[in-house]
Amino acid sequence: MTNSNVSIMQTLSSSLTYFYKVVLPIAYAVVFIGLFILLLSIDLALPGLIAFLISGVIFSLAYILFFFGIKKVSIDDEFLIVSNFKKEVGIPLSQIRSIEENVWILPRKITIRLSESSVFGEKITFLGYHQPFLFFKPHPALEEIRTKVANN
């Protein structure tokens, strides 16, 4: 006997979301601090230390701007399920106002704008699951979200 009211949750975000959001920044910080201590121990000239620090700060800021706000996102027939790996909330599909993506970067960064603010704000950003050979075509996750919103 099957239950036709059971909806299947589908993950839309990359399986590497946790790696990009948590693991990579910790690894980068450890390597950066280790290299900085190494450079101090070999008496690198001050201009070299300053150049290293400036490049490290620029890379860190770029990384924070791109990856800091990403979420794990899944969808079922009624809700967008959003997680920051500490908290998970269900956002009704009726609250989705628009969906857009950046086709210039891999993995694809997808942004969902909501009509009402959620626990995570009015904008949900995630990295789309791996889909090879997209080039400039839209990510399939966009169509999946649009279809679920239209059917809701």
N, CA, C and O atoms as a GROMACS GRO file, in nm:
protein
  608
    1MET      N    1   0.085  -0.118   0.000
    1MET     CA    2   0.000   0.000   0.000
    1MET      C    3   0.090   0.124   0.000
    1MET      O    4   0.178   0.135   0.085
    2THR      N    5   0.068   0.215  -0.092
    2THR     CA    6   0.150   0.336  -0.100
    2THR      C    7   0.068   0.456  -0.058
    2THR      O    8  -0.054   0.460  -0.073
    3ASN      N    9   0.138   0.554  -0.005
    3ASN     CA   10   0.075   0.676   0.037
    3ASN      C   11   0.105   0.782  -0.067
    3ASN      O   12   0.220   0.823  -0.082
    4SER      N   13   0.004   0.828  -0.140
    4SER     CA   14   0.024   0.925  -0.246
    4SER      C   15   0.048   1.066  -0.193
    4SER      O   16   0.083   1.155  -0.270
    5ASN      N   17   0.030   1.089  -0.064
    5ASN     CA   18   0.052   1.221  -0.005
    5ASN      C   19   0.196   1.243   0.038
    5ASN      O   20   0.231   1.353   0.082
    6VAL      N   21   0.279   1.143   0.026
    6VAL     CA   22   0.418   1.157   0.066
    6VAL      C   23   0.493   1.230  -0.045
    6VAL      O   24   0.490   1.188  -0.161
    7SER      N   25   0.559   1.341  -0.010
    7SER     CA   26   0.637   1.413  -0.111
    7SER      C   27   0.784   1.381  -0.092
    7SER      O   28   0.832   1.364   0.021
    8ILE      N   29   0.854   1.374  -0.202
    8ILE     CA   30   0.995   1.338  -0.200
    8ILE      C   31   1.078   1.465  -0.202
    8ILE      O   32   1.058   1.554  -0.285
    9MET      N   33   1.172   1.473  -0.108
    9MET     CA   34   1.259   1.589  -0.100
    9MET      C   35   1.376   1.569  -0.197
    9MET      O   36   1.437   1.463  -0.200
   10GLN      N   37   1.405   1.671  -0.274
   10GLN     CA   38   1.513   1.667  -0.372
   10GLN      C   39   1.617   1.773  -0.335
   10GLN      O   40   1.582   1.890  -0.315
   11THR      N   41   1.743   1.734  -0.327
   11THR     CA   42   1.851   1.827  -0.296
   11THR      C   43   1.889   1.905  -0.421
   11THR      O   44   1.916   1.846  -0.525
   12LEU      N   45   1.890   2.038  -0.410
   12LEU     CA   46   1.925   2.124  -0.522
   12LEU      C   47   2.067   2.178  -0.512
   12LEU      O   48   2.128   2.214  -0.612
   13SER      N   49   2.120   2.182  -0.391
   13SER     CA   50   2.253   2.240  -0.371
   13SER      C   51   2.362   2.135  -0.392
   13SER      O   52   2.337   2.015  -0.387
   14SER      N   53   2.481   2.185  -0.414
   14SER     CA   54   2.597   2.100  -0.438
   14SER      C   55   2.626   2.012  -0.316
   14SER      O   56   2.607   2.054  -0.202
   15SER      N   57   2.672   1.891  -0.341
   15SER     CA   58   2.713   1.803  -0.231
   15SER      C   59   2.839   1.856  -0.164
   15SER      O   60   2.876   1.809  -0.056
   16LEU      N   61   2.905   1.954  -0.225
   16LEU     CA   62   3.026   2.014  -0.168
   16LEU      C   63   2.998   2.141  -0.088
   16LEU      O   64   3.092   2.210  -0.048
   17THR      N   65   2.872   2.172  -0.063
   17THR     CA   66   2.838   2.294   0.009
   17THR      C   67   2.906   2.301   0.145
   17THR      O   68   2.964   2.404   0.180
   18TYR      N   69   2.900   2.194   0.222
   18TYR     CA   70   2.964   2.193   0.354
   18TYR      C   71   3.115   2.215   0.340
   18TYR      O   72   3.175   2.288   0.420
   19PHE      N   73   3.176   2.153   0.241
   19PHE     CA   74   3.320   2.168   0.217
   19PHE      C   75   3.353   2.314   0.189
   19PHE      O   76   3.445   2.370   0.249
   20TYR      N   77   3.278   2.378   0.097
   20TYR     CA   78   3.303   2.518   0.062
   20TYR      C   79   3.276   2.613   0.178
   20TYR      O   80   3.348   2.711   0.196
   21LYS      N   81   3.174   2.585   0.256
   21LYS     CA   82   3.131   2.676   0.362
   21LYS      C   83   3.211   2.661   0.491
   21LYS      O   84   3.235   2.760   0.560
   22VAL      N   85   3.253   2.537   0.524
   22VAL     CA   86   3.315   2.512   0.654
   22VAL      C   87   3.459   2.463   0.643
   22VAL      O   88   3.550   2.522   0.700
   23VAL      N   89   3.480   2.355   0.569
   23VAL     CA   90   3.611   2.289   0.566
   23VAL      C   91   3.717   2.376   0.499
   23VAL      O   92   3.824   2.396   0.556
   24LEU      N   93   3.689   2.427   0.380
   24LEU     CA   94   3.787   2.504   0.306
   24LEU      C   95   3.833   2.630   0.379
   24LEU      O   96   3.953   2.658   0.380
   25PRO      N   97   3.744   2.709   0.440
   25PRO     CA   98   3.792   2.827   0.514
   25PRO      C   99   3.884   2.791   0.632
   25PRO      O  100   3.980   2.862   0.659
   26ILE      N  101   3.854   2.681   0.701
   26ILE     CA  102   3.940   2.640   0.812
   26ILE      C  103   4.076   2.596   0.758
   26ILE      O  104   4.179   2.634   0.813
   27ALA      N  105   4.076   2.518   0.651
   27ALA     CA  106   4.202   2.474   0.591
   27ALA      C  107   4.283   2.595   0.541
   27ALA      O  108   4.404   2.601   0.560
   28TYR      N  109   4.216   2.690   0.478
   28TYR     CA  110   4.284   2.810   0.429
   28TYR      C  111   4.345   2.887   0.545
   28TYR      O  112   4.460   2.931   0.536
   29ALA      N  113   4.272   2.905   0.653
   29ALA     CA  114   4.323   2.979   0.769
   29ALA      C  115   4.446   2.911   0.828
   29ALA      O  116   4.544   2.977   0.861
   30VAL      N  117   4.441   2.779   0.840
   30VAL     CA  118   4.555   2.705   0.895
   30VAL      C  119   4.677   2.720   0.805
   30VAL      O  120   4.787   2.747   0.854
   31VAL      N  121   4.659   2.705   0.674
   31VAL     CA  122   4.771   2.718   0.580
   31VAL      C  123   4.824   2.861   0.580
   31VAL      O  124   4.945   2.881   0.581
   32PHE      N  125   4.736   2.960   0.578
   32PHE     CA  126   4.777   3.100   0.576
   32PHE      C  127   4.858   3.135   0.700
   32PHE      O  128   4.964   3.195   0.691
   33ILE      N  129   4.807   3.097   0.817
   33ILE     CA  130   4.878   3.126   0.942
   33ILE      C  131   5.012   3.052   0.945
   33ILE      O  132   5.114   3.108   0.986
   34GLY      N  133   5.012   2.926   0.902
   34GLY     CA  134   5.136   2.849   0.898
   34GLY      C  135   5.240   2.913   0.807
   34GLY      O  136   5.357   2.924   0.844
   35LEU      N  137   5.199   2.954   0.688
   35LEU     CA  138   5.292   3.020   0.596
   35LEU      C  139   5.341   3.153   0.652
   35LEU      O  140   5.458   3.188   0.636
   36PHE      N  141   5.253   3.226   0.717
   36PHE     CA  142   5.293   3.354   0.775
   36PHE      C  143   5.398   3.333   0.885
   36PHE      O  144   5.497   3.406   0.891
   37ILE      N  145   5.377   3.234   0.969
   37ILE     CA  146   5.476   3.202   1.074
   37ILE      C  147   5.607   3.158   1.010
   37ILE      O  148   5.715   3.196   1.057
   38LEU      N  149   5.600   3.077   0.905
   38LEU     CA  150   5.720   3.034   0.834
   38LEU      C  151   5.795   3.153   0.775
   38LEU      O  152   5.917   3.161   0.786
   39LEU      N  153   5.721   3.246   0.714
   39LEU     CA  154   5.785   3.364   0.657
   39LEU      C  155   5.849   3.451   0.764
   39LEU      O  156   5.955   3.510   0.741
   40LEU      N  157   5.787   3.459   0.880
   40LEU     CA  158   5.846   3.534   0.992
   40LEU      C  159   5.974   3.467   1.039
   40LEU      O  160   6.071   3.535   1.074
   41SER      N  161   5.975   3.335   1.041
   41SER     CA  162   6.091   3.262   1.094
   41SER      C  163   6.212   3.267   1.000
   41SER      O  164   6.326   3.249   1.045
   42ILE      N  165   6.190   3.292   0.871
   42ILE     CA  166   6.305   3.299   0.780
   42ILE      C  167   6.346   3.444   0.754
   42ILE      O  168   6.423   3.471   0.662
   43ASP      N  169   6.296   3.536   0.833
   43ASP     CA  170   6.332   3.678   0.824
   43ASP      C  171   6.311   3.737   0.685
   43ASP      O  172   6.400   3.802   0.629
   44LEU      N  173   6.193   3.713   0.631
   44LEU     CA  174   6.157   3.771   0.502
   44LEU      C  175   6.151   3.922   0.516
   44LEU      O  176   6.106   3.973   0.619
   45ALA      N  177   6.195   3.993   0.415
   45ALA     CA  178   6.193   4.139   0.418
   45ALA      C  179   6.050   4.190   0.436
   45ALA      O  180   5.954   4.124   0.396
   46LEU      N  181   6.038   4.306   0.496
   46LEU     CA  182   5.908   4.366   0.526
   46LEU      C  183   5.818   4.380   0.403
   46LEU      O  184   5.699   4.350   0.412
   47PRO      N  185   5.870   4.424   0.287
   47PRO     CA  186   5.782   4.433   0.169
   47PRO      C  187   5.722   4.296   0.130
   47PRO      O  188   5.607   4.290   0.086
   48GLY      N  189   5.798   4.189   0.146
   48GLY     CA  190   5.746   4.055   0.116
   48GLY      C  191   5.635   4.015   0.210
   48GLY      O  192   5.535   3.958   0.168
   49LEU      N  193   5.652   4.045   0.340
   49LEU     CA  194   5.547   4.015   0.439
   49LEU      C  195   5.421   4.096   0.411
   49LEU      O  196   5.310   4.043   0.419
   50ILE      N  197   5.438   4.222   0.378
   50ILE     CA  198   5.323   4.307   0.349
   50ILE      C  199   5.250   4.257   0.225
   50ILE      O  200   5.127   4.252   0.223
   51ALA      N  201   5.324   4.220   0.121
   51ALA     CA  202   5.261   4.168  -0.001
   51ALA      C  203   5.185   4.039   0.029
   51ALA      O  204   5.075   4.019  -0.022
   52PHE      N  205   5.243   3.952   0.112
   52PHE     CA  206   5.176   3.828   0.150
   52PHE      C  207   5.047   3.857   0.226
   52PHE      O  208   4.944   3.796   0.199
   53LEU      N  209   5.054   3.950   0.322
   53LEU     CA  210   4.934   3.984   0.400
   53LEU      C  211   4.826   4.046   0.312
   53LEU      O  212   4.708   4.012   0.326
   54ILE      N  213   4.864   4.137   0.224
   54ILE     CA  214   4.765   4.202   0.138
   54ILE      C  215   4.698   4.100   0.046
   54ILE      O  216   4.576   4.101   0.032
   55SER      N  217   4.777   4.012  -0.015
   55SER     CA  218   4.717   3.911  -0.103
   55SER      C  219   4.628   3.815  -0.023
   55SER      O  220   4.523   3.772  -0.072
   56GLY      N  221   4.669   3.782   0.099
   56GLY     CA  222   4.586   3.696   0.185
   56GLY      C  223   4.454   3.762   0.223
   56GLY      O  224   4.351   3.695   0.226
   57VAL      N  225   4.457   3.890   0.252
   57VAL     CA  226   4.336   3.963   0.289
   57VAL      C  227   4.243   3.975   0.168
   57VAL      O  228   4.122   3.957   0.181
   58ILE      N  229   4.298   4.004   0.051
   58ILE     CA  230   4.216   4.016  -0.070
   58ILE      C  231   4.149   3.882  -0.102
   58ILE      O  232   4.030   3.878  -0.132
   59PHE      N  233   4.226   3.774  -0.096
   59PHE     CA  234   4.169   3.641  -0.123
   59PHE      C  235   4.061   3.608  -0.020
   59PHE      O  236   3.955   3.556  -0.055
   60SER      N  237   4.087   3.639   0.107
   60SER     CA  238   3.989   3.610   0.213
   60SER      C  239   3.860   3.687   0.192
   60SER      O  240   3.751   3.631   0.207
   61LEU      N  241   3.869   3.815   0.157
   61LEU     CA  242   3.749   3.895   0.132
   61LEU      C  243   3.670   3.843   0.013
   61LEU      O  244   3.547   3.836   0.018
   62ALA      N  245   3.740   3.805  -0.094
   62ALA     CA  246   3.672   3.750  -0.211
   62ALA      C  247   3.602   3.619  -0.174
   62ALA      O  248   3.489   3.595  -0.217
   63TYR      N  249   3.667   3.536  -0.097
   63TYR     CA  250   3.609   3.408  -0.056
   63TYR      C  251   3.486   3.431   0.030
   63TYR      O  252   3.383   3.366   0.011
   64ILE      N  253   3.496   3.523   0.125
   64ILE     CA  254   3.383   3.553   0.213
   64ILE      C  255   3.264   3.605   0.131
   64ILE      O  256   3.151   3.562   0.154
   65LEU      N  257   3.290   3.695   0.037
   65LEU     CA  258   3.182   3.749  -0.045
   65LEU      C  259   3.114   3.641  -0.127
   65LEU      O  260   2.992   3.645  -0.147
   66PHE      N  261   3.190   3.543  -0.175
   66PHE     CA  262   3.131   3.441  -0.261
   66PHE      C  263   3.068   3.327  -0.184
   66PHE      O  264   2.957   3.285  -0.218
   67PHE      N  265   3.134   3.275  -0.080
   67PHE     CA  266   3.090   3.151  -0.017
   67PHE      C  267   3.026   3.166   0.121
   67PHE      O  268   2.959   3.073   0.166
   68PHE      N  269   3.043   3.278   0.188
   68PHE     CA  270   2.999   3.287   0.327
   68PHE      C  271   2.849   3.265   0.345
   68PHE      O  272   2.807   3.200   0.441
   69GLY      N  273   2.768   3.318   0.254
   69GLY     CA  274   2.623   3.310   0.271
   69GLY      C  275   2.556   3.190   0.208
   69GLY      O  276   2.433   3.181   0.209
   70ILE      N  277   2.633   3.097   0.151
   70ILE     CA  278   2.567   2.986   0.082
   70ILE      C  279   2.496   2.892   0.180
   70ILE      O  280   2.538   2.875   0.295
   71LYS      N  281   2.390   2.833   0.132
   71LYS     CA  282   2.307   2.744   0.214
   71LYS      C  283   2.293   2.609   0.144
   71LYS      O  284   2.317   2.596   0.024
   72LYS      N  285   2.253   2.511   0.222
   72LYS     CA  286   2.214   2.381   0.167
   72LYS      C  287   2.064   2.394   0.138
   72LYS      O  288   1.987   2.433   0.225
   73VAL      N  289   2.023   2.360   0.016
   73VAL     CA  290   1.884   2.380  -0.025
   73VAL      C  291   1.827   2.251  -0.083
   73VAL      O  292   1.889   2.186  -0.168
   74SER      N  293   1.708   2.216  -0.037
   74SER     CA  294   1.631   2.104  -0.091
   74SER      C  295   1.490   2.154  -0.117
   74SER      O  296   1.452   2.262  -0.071
   75ILE      N  297   1.415   2.075  -0.193
   75ILE     CA  298   1.278   2.116  -0.226
   75ILE      C  299   1.188   1.994  -0.225
   75ILE      O  300   1.229   1.884  -0.264
   76ASP      N  301   1.063   2.015  -0.180
   76ASP     CA  302   0.961   1.911  -0.197
   76ASP      C  303   0.842   1.979  -0.264
   76ASP      O  304   0.857   2.086  -0.322
   77ASP      N  305   0.726   1.920  -0.258
   77ASP     CA  306   0.611   1.976  -0.329
   77ASP      C  307   0.555   2.103  -0.267
   77ASP      O  308   0.481   2.176  -0.334
   78GLU      N  309   0.589   2.131  -0.141
   78GLU     CA  310   0.530   2.246  -0.074
   78GLU      C  311   0.631   2.345  -0.018
   78GLU      O  312   0.599   2.463   0.000
   79PHE      N  313   0.754   2.299   0.009
   79PHE     CA  314   0.850   2.383   0.079
   79PHE      C  315   0.988   2.381   0.014
   79PHE      O  316   1.030   2.283  -0.047
   80LEU      N  317   1.057   2.492   0.031
   80LEU     CA  318   1.199   2.500   0.005
   80LEU      C  319   1.264   2.479   0.142
   80LEU      O  320   1.238   2.557   0.234
   81ILE      N  321   1.346   2.377   0.156
   81ILE     CA  322   1.408   2.346   0.285
   81ILE      C  323   1.549   2.402   0.281
   81ILE      O  324   1.630   2.360   0.198
   82VAL      N  325   1.578   2.496   0.370
   82VAL     CA  326   1.705   2.569   0.368
   82VAL      C  327   1.778   2.545   0.499
   82VAL      O  328   1.719   2.550   0.607
   83SER      N  329   1.908   2.519   0.488
   83SER     CA  330   1.990   2.492   0.606
   83SER      C  331   2.123   2.564   0.595
   83SER      O  332   2.182   2.576   0.487
   84ASN      N  333   2.170   2.613   0.711
   84ASN     CA  334   2.306   2.667   0.718
   84ASN      C  335   2.397   2.573   0.797
   84ASN      O  336   2.504   2.613   0.841
   85PHE      N  337   2.354   2.449   0.815
   85PHE     CA  338   2.421   2.341   0.887
   85PHE      C  339   2.410   2.356   1.039
   85PHE      O  340   2.462   2.272   1.113
   86LYS      N  341   2.344   2.460   1.085
   86LYS     CA  342   2.312   2.475   1.228
   86LYS      C  343   2.161   2.475   1.247
   86LYS      O  344   2.109   2.421   1.344
   87LYS      N  345   2.093   2.537   1.152
   87LYS     CA  346   1.948   2.554   1.159
   87LYS      C  347   1.889   2.519   1.024
   87LYS      O  348   1.948   2.548   0.920
   88GLU      N  349   1.772   2.456   1.026
   88GLU     CA  350   1.701   2.421   0.903
   88GLU      C  351   1.558   2.471   0.911
   88GLU      O  352   1.491   2.453   1.012
   89VAL      N  353   1.512   2.536   0.803
   89VAL     CA  354   1.375   2.587   0.801
   89VAL      C  355   1.309   2.550   0.669
   89VAL      O  356   1.375   2.532   0.567
   90GLY      N  357   1.178   2.538   0.673
   90GLY     CA  358   1.098   2.516   0.554
   90GLY      C  359   1.032   2.646   0.514
   90GLY      O  360   0.963   2.708   0.595
   91ILE      N  361   1.052   2.688   0.391
   91ILE     CA  362   0.994   2.812   0.340
   91ILE      C  363   0.889   2.774   0.237
   91ILE      O  364   0.921   2.705   0.140
   92PRO      N  365   0.765   2.816   0.256
   92PRO     CA  366   0.660   2.783   0.159
   92PRO      C  367   0.699   2.830   0.018
   92PRO      O  368   0.751   2.940   0.000
   93LEU      N  369   0.672   2.746  -0.081
   93LEU     CA  370   0.707   2.780  -0.219
   93LEU      C  371   0.635   2.906  -0.266
   93LEU      O  372   0.683   2.976  -0.355
   94SER      N  373   0.522   2.936  -0.206
   94SER     CA  374   0.446   3.055  -0.243
   94SER      C  375   0.521   3.184  -0.209
   94SER      O  376   0.486   3.291  -0.259
   95GLN      N  377   0.624   3.175  -0.125
   95GLN     CA  378   0.702   3.294  -0.088
   95GLN      C  379   0.817   3.323  -0.184
   95GLN      O  380   0.887   3.423  -0.168
   96ILE      N  381   0.838   3.236  -0.282
   96ILE     CA  382   0.946   3.259  -0.378
   96ILE      C  383   0.903   3.365  -0.478
   96ILE      O  384   0.804   3.348  -0.550
   97ARG      N  385   0.978   3.474  -0.482
   97ARG     CA  386   0.947   3.585  -0.570
   97ARG      C  387   1.023   3.576  -0.703
   97ARG      O  388   0.966   3.601  -0.809
   98SER      N  389   1.154   3.540  -0.695
   98SER     CA  390   1.233   3.529  -0.818
   98SER      C  391   1.352   3.436  -0.795
   98SER      O  392   1.392   3.409  -0.682
   99ILE      N  393   1.405   3.386  -0.907
   99ILE     CA  394   1.520   3.295  -0.904
   99ILE      C  395   1.616   3.342  -1.012
   99ILE      O  396   1.576   3.368  -1.126
  100GLU      N  397   1.743   3.352  -0.977
  100GLU     CA  398   1.844   3.390  -1.075
  100GLU      C  399   1.973   3.314  -1.049
  100GLU      O  400   1.993   3.259  -0.941
  101GLU      N  401   2.060   3.313  -1.148
  101GLU     CA  402   2.188   3.243  -1.131
  101GLU      C  403   2.299   3.320  -1.199
  101GLU      O  404   2.276   3.403  -1.287
  102ASN      N  405   2.420   3.292  -1.156
  102ASN     CA  406   2.538   3.348  -1.218
  102ASN      C  407   2.598   3.240  -1.308
  102ASN      O  408   2.652   3.141  -1.258
  103VAL      N  409   2.590   3.258  -1.439
  103VAL     CA  410   2.637   3.156  -1.533
  103VAL      C  411   2.788   3.165  -1.558
  103VAL      O  412   2.844   3.080  -1.627
  104TRP      N  413   2.852   3.266  -1.502
  104TRP     CA  414   2.994   3.289  -1.530
  104TRP      C  415   3.086   3.211  -1.436
  104TRP      O  416   3.207   3.211  -1.456
  105ILE      N  417   3.032   3.147  -1.336
  105ILE     CA  418   3.117   3.078  -1.239
  105ILE      C  419   3.073   2.934  -1.220
  105ILE      O  420   2.956   2.900  -1.242
  106LEU      N  421   3.165   2.851  -1.179
  106LEU     CA  422   3.136   2.712  -1.145
  106LEU      C  423   3.183   2.688  -1.003
  106LEU      O  424   3.293   2.732  -0.970
  107PRO      N  425   3.110   2.624  -0.921
  107PRO     CA  426   2.973   2.579  -0.942
  107PRO      C  427   2.878   2.698  -0.952
  107PRO      O  428   2.907   2.807  -0.903
  108ARG      N  429   2.765   2.675  -1.015
  108ARG     CA  430   2.667   2.782  -1.036
  108ARG      C  431   2.613   2.834  -0.904
  108ARG      O  432   2.568   2.758  -0.818
  109LYS      N  433   2.618   2.964  -0.888
  109LYS     CA  434   2.563   3.029  -0.769
  109LYS      C  435   2.421   3.073  -0.804
  109LYS      O  436   2.400   3.155  -0.893
  110ILE      N  437   2.324   3.018  -0.730
  110ILE     CA  438   2.182   3.043  -0.757
  110ILE      C  439   2.123   3.122  -0.640
  110ILE      O  440   2.147   3.090  -0.523
  111THR      N  441   2.048   3.225  -0.672
  111THR     CA  442   1.989   3.311  -0.570
  111THR      C  443   1.837   3.310  -0.582
  111THR      O  444   1.782   3.331  -0.690
  112ILE      N  445   1.771   3.285  -0.470
  112ILE     CA  446   1.625   3.287  -0.463
  112ILE      C  447   1.586   3.407  -0.378
  112ILE      O  448   1.633   3.422  -0.265
  113ARG      N  449   1.501   3.490  -0.431
  113ARG     CA  450   1.450   3.606  -0.354
  113ARG      C  451   1.309   3.573  -0.308
  113ARG      O  452   1.227   3.520  -0.382
  114LEU      N  453   1.284   3.607  -0.183
  114LEU     CA  454   1.156   3.575  -0.120
  114LEU      C  455   1.069   3.699  -0.108
  114LEU      O  456   1.120   3.811  -0.101
  115SER      N  457   0.938   3.680  -0.105
  115SER     CA  458   0.846   3.792  -0.088
  115SER      C  459   0.838   3.834   0.058
  115SER      O  460   0.802   3.948   0.088
  116GLU      N  461   0.872   3.742   0.149
  116GLU     CA  462   0.874   3.773   0.293
  116GLU      C  463   1.007   3.727   0.350
  116GLU      O  464   1.066   3.630   0.303
  117SER      N  465   1.053   3.796   0.451
  117SER     CA  466   1.180   3.760   0.514
  117SER      C  467   1.168   3.627   0.589
  117SER      O  468   1.067   3.602   0.655
  118SER      N  469   1.270   3.545   0.577
  118SER     CA  470   1.275   3.418   0.650
  118SER      C  471   1.381   3.431   0.760
  118SER      O  472   1.437   3.538   0.781
  119VAL      N  473   1.408   3.322   0.829
  119VAL     CA  474   1.514   3.319   0.929
  119VAL      C  475   1.647   3.359   0.867
  119VAL      O  476   1.732   3.418   0.933
  120PHE      N  477   1.666   3.327   0.738
  120PHE     CA  478   1.790   3.357   0.668
  120PHE      C  479   1.782   3.485   0.585
  120PHE      O  480   1.873   3.513   0.507
  121GLY      N  481   1.677   3.562   0.600
  121GLY     CA  482   1.661   3.687   0.525
  121GLY      C  483   1.572   3.669   0.404
  121GLY      O  484   1.504   3.568   0.388
  122GLU      N  485   1.572   3.771   0.317
  122GLU     CA  486   1.488   3.770   0.198
  122GLU      C  487   1.558   3.710   0.077
  122GLU      O  488   1.498   3.699  -0.030
  123LYS      N  489   1.684   3.672   0.094
  123LYS     CA  490   1.762   3.618  -0.018
  123LYS      C  491   1.830   3.488   0.027
  123LYS      O  492   1.900   3.486   0.128
  124ILE      N  493   1.808   3.380  -0.049
  124ILE     CA  494   1.869   3.250  -0.022
  124ILE      C  495   1.965   3.221  -0.137
  124ILE      O  496   1.924   3.220  -0.253
  125THR      N  497   2.092   3.196  -0.105
  125THR     CA  498   2.192   3.169  -0.208
  125THR      C  499   2.250   3.030  -0.185
  125THR      O  500   2.281   2.992  -0.073
  126PHE      N  501   2.263   2.956  -0.295
  126PHE     CA  502   2.323   2.824  -0.286
  126PHE      C  503   2.399   2.792  -0.413
  126PHE      O  504   2.380   2.856  -0.516
  127LEU      N  505   2.486   2.691  -0.404
  127LEU     CA  506   2.560   2.642  -0.520
  127LEU      C  507   2.484   2.525  -0.578
  127LEU      O  508   2.456   2.428  -0.507
  128GLY      N  509   2.449   2.531  -0.705
  128GLY     CA  510   2.373   2.425  -0.768
  128GLY      C  511   2.451   2.295  -0.775
  128GLY      O  512   2.574   2.295  -0.785
  129TYR      N  513   2.377   2.184  -0.771
  129TYR     CA  514   2.441   2.053  -0.780
  129TYR      C  515   2.518   2.043  -0.911
  129TYR      O  516   2.491   2.115  -1.007
  130HIS      N  517   2.616   1.952  -0.914
  130HIS     CA  518   2.703   1.938  -1.031
  130HIS      C  519   2.622   1.892  -1.153
  130HIS      O  520   2.550   1.793  -1.148
  131GLN      N  521   2.636   1.967  -1.258
  131GLN     CA  522   2.571   1.934  -1.385
  131GLN      C  523   2.673   1.966  -1.495
  131GLN      O  524   2.694   2.083  -1.526
  132PRO      N  525   2.735   1.864  -1.555
  132PRO     CA  526   2.840   1.890  -1.655
  132PRO      C  527   2.786   1.948  -1.785
  132PRO      O  528   2.670   1.928  -1.822
  133PHE      N  529   2.872   2.021  -1.852
  133PHE     CA  530   2.848   2.074  -1.986
  133PHE      C  531   2.729   2.170  -1.995
  133PHE      O  532   2.657   2.169  -2.095
  134LEU      N  533   2.709   2.250  -1.894
  134LEU     CA  534   2.601   2.349  -1.900
  134LEU      C  535   2.640   2.468  -1.988
  134LEU      O  536   2.556   2.524  -2.059
  135PHE      N  537   2.767   2.505  -1.982
  135PHE     CA  538   2.816   2.624  -2.050
  135PHE      C  539   2.729   2.742  -2.010
  135PHE      O  540   2.730   2.781  -1.893
  136PHE      N  541   2.653   2.801  -2.101
  136PHE     CA  542   2.572   2.917  -2.065
  136PHE      C  543   2.423   2.884  -2.055
  136PHE      O  544   2.340   2.974  -2.047
  137LYS      N  545   2.390   2.756  -2.056
  137LYS     CA  546   2.250   2.715  -2.040
  137LYS      C  547   2.210   2.730  -1.893
  137LYS      O  548   2.295   2.723  -1.804
  138PRO      N  549   2.081   2.751  -1.866
  138PRO     CA  550   2.035   2.762  -1.727
  138PRO      C  551   2.055   2.630  -1.651
  138PRO      O  552   2.045   2.521  -1.709
  139HIS      N  553   2.084   2.641  -1.525
  139HIS     CA  554   2.100   2.522  -1.440
  139HIS      C  555   1.963   2.454  -1.425
  139HIS      O  556   1.862   2.523  -1.408
  140PRO      N  557   1.958   2.321  -1.430
  140PRO     CA  558   1.830   2.250  -1.417
  140PRO      C  559   1.757   2.278  -1.286
  140PRO      O  560   1.634   2.265  -1.280
  141ALA      N  561   1.827   2.316  -1.182
  141ALA     CA  562   1.763   2.346  -1.054
  141ALA      C  563   1.666   2.464  -1.066
  141ALA      O  564   1.564   2.468  -0.998
  142LEU      N  565   1.698   2.560  -1.152
  142LEU     CA  566   1.607   2.673  -1.173
  142LEU      C  567   1.472   2.626  -1.226
  142LEU      O  568   1.367   2.667  -1.176
  143GLU      N  569   1.477   2.539  -1.327
  143GLU     CA  570   1.353   2.488  -1.385
  143GLU      C  571   1.276   2.401  -1.284
  143GLU      O  572   1.153   2.403  -1.281
  144GLU      N  573   1.350   2.326  -1.202
  144GLU     CA  574   1.285   2.244  -1.101
  144GLU      C  575   1.211   2.331  -0.999
  144GLU      O  576   1.099   2.299  -0.960
  145ILE      N  577   1.274   2.440  -0.958
  145ILE     CA  578   1.208   2.530  -0.862
  145ILE      C  579   1.088   2.597  -0.928
  145ILE      O  580   0.980   2.603  -0.869
  146ARG      N  581   1.107   2.648  -1.049
  146ARG     CA  582   0.997   2.716  -1.119
  146ARG      C  583   0.878   2.624  -1.140
  146ARG      O  584   0.763   2.666  -1.125
  147THR      N  585   0.905   2.499  -1.175
  147THR     CA  586   0.797   2.402  -1.196
  147THR      C  587   0.722   2.376  -1.066
  147THR      O  588   0.599   2.373  -1.066
  148LYS      N  589   0.794   2.357  -0.956
  148LYS     CA  590   0.729   2.331  -0.826
  148LYS      C  591   0.648   2.453  -0.782
  148LYS      O  592   0.538   2.439  -0.727
  149VAL      N  593   0.702   2.573  -0.805
  149VAL     CA  594   0.629   2.695  -0.765
  149VAL      C  595   0.502   2.709  -0.849
  149VAL      O  596   0.398   2.746  -0.796
  150ALA      N  597   0.510   2.680  -0.979
  150ALA     CA  598   0.393   2.691  -1.067
  150ALA      C  599   0.286   2.589  -1.030
  150ALA      O  600   0.166   2.617  -1.042
  151ASN      N  601   0.328   2.472  -0.983
  151ASN     CA  602   0.231   2.368  -0.946
  151ASN      C  603   0.176   2.383  -0.806
  151ASN      O  604   0.085   2.310  -0.765
  152ASN      N  605   0.229   2.476  -0.732
  152ASN     CA  606   0.188   2.493  -0.593
  152ASN      C  607   0.063   2.578  -0.583
  152ASN      O  608   0.014   2.603  -0.473
   0.00000   0.00000   0.00000
